[in-house]
Amino acid sequence: MEKFVEQTFLFDFYGELLTERQRQVYTSVVFEDYSLSEVAEELGISRQGVHDMIRRCNRTLEEYEEKLHLVEKFLN
């Protein structure tokens, strides 16, 4: 599955399980196509911090899918 489509499904199903700040950063970078630098400047954190948060969010969303399989069930 294309990475963006996969991220969209995972966020749709499990996004509410992320913190508000994680959702804000993830939405800005993945869906609104802001650069890491733009988000970092807006939130007053480092670019590396934004990058790490996106990676952590992706890993968390994938872990939820491994346990619950909601996206898989939806697609079938």
ABEGO torsion letter per residue (X at the ends): XBAAAAAAAAAAAAAAABBAAAAAAAAAAAAAGBBAAAAAAAAGBBAAAAAAAAAAAAAAAAAAAAAAGAAAAAAX
